[in-house]
């Protein structure tokens, strides 16, 4: 549902004593209010999901079925990568590599 997070929709689709999990670190703000969510709804966040989900992702990677998208930056280029993150124009994960290849 992100970006941006549509917590009004999330709250409307959850139920009493339900659970809402925000997945990832997109950097988009979201509002959560006692008066918007159904009674006793739990809000949680995670970087990847469950440990079982992570195991499945690792298996898919090892089988060559998924390829991570990574933009590499030198130490000097790190601020450029960070600015792309702030601007919302980063299309992959950013990695600052002290000793880039080739």
N, C-alpha and C positions, 0 to 999 in steps of 0.2 A: 504494500500500500504506500510505501515511501518511494521517492520523495514527492512532495512533502508528506509527512505522516498525517493521515486523516483520522484523528482520534475520535471525532464525532461519529464517523461511520463505524469505527471499531467498537466504541461504547454501545452504539445502537445494535450491533450484531452479537454482542456478548450477552450473557444471561446472569441471573442471580447466582452468586457463588461461582461465577465463571472465571476464566483466566485469559489474559491478553499478554502475548509475548512480542516485544519489539525485537526484531532480529537485525543485527548489523550495527554499524557505526556510521551511518550516513551523514551525521552532523546536522540534521534538520530538527528544529525544535518541535516539541509537541506539548499540548496542554492536557493535563489530567485533572479532573475535578471530581470531588465526592458527589456532586449533584448531577454529573453527566453520566457516570457509569452506574450500571445496576448494582444493587446492594451486595456487598461482600465480594466484588470483583477484584481479582488480584492482577497487578501490573508487574511484569518482569522484563528484563532485557538480557540478551546473550550475544556473543560475537558469532557463534556458529550453530547453535542448537545443542542437542544432547551429545554425550560422548559416543553413543552409537551412531549418530549422524556423522560425526567426525570420522569414525572408523569407515563408514560407507564412502565418504568423500576420498579418503586416502586410498581405498581399494580402487575406486574409479580412476584416480590419478595414476596409480601403479599399472593399471590395465590400459592406460593411454586413451581413456574415454573422455577425459576432461583435461584442459590445459589452462593453468593459471595465467591471468593477464597481469603483467607486472611492468611498470615503467621504472627503469633504473636511473638514478641520479648520482653524480659524484658528490663528494662532500661539498665542493663549491657550488654545485647545482641544486643542493638540497632546498634552499629557499625557494627556488622556482617550483619544485614539486609541491612544497607546502602551500605556495600561493595558488597553484592549480586546485589543491584540495579545498582551500578557503573559497575560491571562486566557483567551485562545483564543476570544474572542467576536467578533472582527473578521470580518465576512463578505465582505470585499473588500480591495483594496489601500487603504492609508491615504495620503492626500496632505495635507501641511500647506501651506495656501495663504495667503501673507501678505496678499493683497488679494482676499478672496472676492467672487464675483459677487453683485450685487443685495443 
